[in-house]
Amino acid sequence: MSQRGLSPERALEIVTAAVESVLRHPVVGVRPEHELEKDLGFDSLHFVEVIAEIEAVARLQIADVDAVKAKTVADLTALLTNFPAKPDQ
């Protein structure tokens, strides 16, 4: 079975690590339904930093038009699980 992007588990792991890195502390119980701004305290700089961190770890580039739509942890995870597969570089 061909997969378009990362597994949901791996994507959530990357997103959670990026959130913790950007906020500079462990975030206990990060859940997919958590809203980035309301629940996790993100501002626009946090958002830019978390996207950059995700891109670096996942080794991909997320289109700005897709990134700005992300409002929850699940939205960020979906960016990775729905990303078109490409050959290893």
Phi and psi restraints in degrees (value plus and minus 20) as a CYANA .aco file:
   2 SER   PHI    -105.9   -65.9
   2 SER   PSI     116.6   156.6
   3 GLN   PHI    -131.4   -91.4
   3 GLN   PSI     119.2   159.2
   4 ARG   PHI     -95.5   -55.5
   4 ARG   PSI     -58.7   -18.7
   5 GLY   PHI    -160.3  -120.3
   5 GLY   PSI    -171.3  -131.3
   6 LEU   PHI     -96.0   -56.0
   6 LEU   PSI     139.7   179.7
   7 SER   PHI     -85.9   -45.9
   7 SER   PSI     132.7   172.7
   8 PRO   PHI     -76.7   -36.7
   8 PRO   PSI     -57.8   -17.8
   9 GLU   PHI     -85.1   -45.1
   9 GLU   PSI     -66.7   -26.7
  10 ARG   PHI     -86.6   -46.6
  10 ARG   PSI     -60.2   -20.2
  11 ALA   PHI     -81.9   -41.9
  11 ALA   PSI     -64.3   -24.3
  12 LEU   PHI     -84.9   -44.9
  12 LEU   PSI     -57.7   -17.7
  13 GLU   PHI     -81.2   -41.2
  13 GLU   PSI     -64.7   -24.7
  14 ILE   PHI     -85.1   -45.1
  14 ILE   PSI     -65.6   -25.6
  15 VAL   PHI     -83.1   -43.1
  15 VAL   PSI     -65.9   -25.9
  16 THR   PHI     -80.9   -40.9
  16 THR   PSI     -64.9   -24.9
  17 ALA   PHI     -83.2   -43.2
  17 ALA   PSI     -59.3   -19.3
  18 ALA   PHI     -86.0   -46.0
  18 ALA   PSI     -61.8   -21.8
  19 VAL   PHI     -81.0   -41.0
  19 VAL   PSI     -66.6   -26.6
  20 GLU   PHI     -83.6   -43.6
  20 GLU   PSI     -59.7   -19.7
  21 SER   PHI     -84.3   -44.3
  21 SER   PSI     -64.9   -24.9
  22 VAL   PHI     -88.7   -48.7
  22 VAL   PSI     -60.5   -20.5
  23 LEU   PHI    -100.4   -60.4
  23 LEU   PSI     -30.7     9.3
  24 ARG   PHI      42.6    82.6
  24 ARG   PSI      11.4    51.4
  25 HIS   PHI    -182.8  -142.8
  25 HIS   PSI     134.6   174.6
  26 PRO   PHI     -83.7   -43.7
  26 PRO   PSI     119.7   159.7
  27 VAL   PHI    -131.5   -91.5
  27 VAL   PSI      84.9   124.9
  28 VAL   PHI     -95.6   -55.6
  28 VAL   PSI     110.1   150.1
  29 GLY   PHI      53.2    93.2
  29 GLY   PSI      13.5    53.5
  30 VAL   PHI     -81.4   -41.4
  30 VAL   PSI     107.6   147.6
  31 ARG   PHI    -141.0  -101.0
  31 ARG   PSI     130.5   170.5
  32 PRO   PHI     -74.6   -34.6
  32 PRO   PSI     -53.6   -13.6
  33 GLU   PHI     -99.9   -59.9
  33 GLU   PSI     -26.9    13.1
  34 HIS   PHI     -82.2   -42.2
  34 HIS   PSI     111.7   151.7
  35 GLU   PHI    -103.0   -63.0
  35 GLU   PSI     115.6   155.6
  36 LEU   PHI     -81.1   -41.1
  36 LEU   PSI     -66.6   -26.6
  37 GLU   PHI     -98.8   -58.8
  37 GLU   PSI     -73.9   -33.9
  38 LYS   PHI     -89.9   -49.9
  38 LYS   PSI     -68.3   -28.3
  39 ASP   PHI    -108.0   -68.0
  39 ASP   PSI     -53.1   -13.1
  40 LEU   PHI    -127.6   -87.6
  40 LEU   PSI     -24.5    15.5
  41 GLY   PHI      56.8    96.8
  41 GLY   PSI       3.5    43.5
  42 PHE   PHI     -87.8   -47.8
  42 PHE   PSI     124.2   164.2
  43 ASP   PHI    -137.8   -97.8
  43 ASP   PSI    -195.8  -155.8
  44 SER   PHI     -83.7   -43.7
  44 SER   PSI     -55.0   -15.0
  45 LEU   PHI     -87.8   -47.8
  45 LEU   PSI     -63.4   -23.4
  46 HIS   PHI     -75.9   -35.9
  46 HIS   PSI     -63.1   -23.1
  47 PHE   PHI     -82.2   -42.2
  47 PHE   PSI     -67.1   -27.1
  48 VAL   PHI     -80.8   -40.8
  48 VAL   PSI     -63.2   -23.2
  49 GLU   PHI     -85.2   -45.2
  49 GLU   PSI     -61.3   -21.3
  50 VAL   PHI     -88.5   -48.5
  50 VAL   PSI     -58.0   -18.0
  51 ILE   PHI     -82.9   -42.9
  51 ILE   PSI     -64.8   -24.8
  52 ALA   PHI     -81.5   -41.5
  52 ALA   PSI     -61.5   -21.5
  53 GLU   PHI     -84.6   -44.6
  53 GLU   PSI     -64.6   -24.6
  54 ILE   PHI     -81.2   -41.2
  54 ILE   PSI     -65.6   -25.6
  55 GLU   PHI     -80.9   -40.9
  55 GLU   PSI     -61.4   -21.4
  56 ALA   PHI     -85.9   -45.9
  56 ALA   PSI     -65.5   -25.5
  57 VAL   PHI     -90.9   -50.9
  57 VAL   PSI     -63.2   -23.2
  58 ALA   PHI    -101.8   -61.8
  58 ALA   PSI     -29.5    10.5
  59 ARG   PHI      35.8    75.8
  59 ARG   PSI      34.0    74.0
  60 LEU   PHI    -169.9  -129.9
  60 LEU   PSI     148.5   188.5
  61 GLN   PHI    -139.5   -99.5
  61 GLN   PSI     104.2   144.2
  62 ILE   PHI    -112.9   -72.9
  62 ILE   PSI     109.3   149.3
  63 ALA   PHI     -83.4   -43.4
  63 ALA   PSI     116.3   156.3
  64 ASP   PHI     -74.8   -34.8
  64 ASP   PSI     -59.7   -19.7
  65 VAL   PHI     -82.1   -42.1
  65 VAL   PSI     -51.4   -11.4
  66 ASP   PHI    -101.7   -61.7
  66 ASP   PSI     -60.9   -20.9
  67 ALA   PHI     -81.4   -41.4
  67 ALA   PSI     -62.2   -22.2
  68 VAL   PHI     -87.0   -47.0
  68 VAL   PSI     -35.4     4.6
  69 LYS   PHI    -100.5   -60.5
  69 LYS   PSI     -35.8     4.2
  70 ALA   PHI     -91.8   -51.8
  70 ALA   PSI     101.4   141.4
  71 LYS   PHI    -137.5   -97.5
  71 LYS   PSI     -38.4     1.6
  72 THR   PHI    -150.1  -110.1
  72 THR   PSI     149.0   189.0
  73 VAL   PHI     -80.0   -40.0
  73 VAL   PSI     -59.5   -19.5
  74 ALA   PHI     -81.7   -41.7
  74 ALA   PSI     -58.2   -18.2
  75 ASP   PHI     -83.0   -43.0
  75 ASP   PSI     -63.2   -23.2
  76 LEU   PHI     -84.1   -44.1
  76 LEU   PSI     -62.0   -22.0
  77 THR   PHI     -82.0   -42.0
  77 THR   PSI     -61.3   -21.3
  78 ALA   PHI     -82.3   -42.3
  78 ALA   PSI     -52.0   -12.0
  79 LEU   PHI     -79.5   -39.5
  79 LEU   PSI     -52.5   -12.5
  80 LEU   PHI    -107.4   -67.4
  80 LEU   PSI     -56.0   -16.0
  81 THR   PHI     -96.4   -56.4
  81 THR   PSI     -45.9    -5.9
  82 ASN   PHI    -118.9   -78.9
  82 ASN   PSI     -17.8    22.2
  83 PHE   PHI     -88.3   -48.3
  83 PHE   PSI     112.9   152.9
  84 PRO   PHI     -79.0   -39.0
  84 PRO   PSI     114.4   154.4
  85 ALA   PHI     -87.9   -47.9
  85 ALA   PSI     126.2   166.2
  86 LYS   PHI    -162.6  -122.6
  86 LYS   PSI     136.1   176.1
  87 PRO   PHI     -81.1   -41.1
  87 PRO   PSI     129.4   169.4
  88 ASP   PHI     -80.5   -40.5
  88 ASP   PSI     125.2   165.2
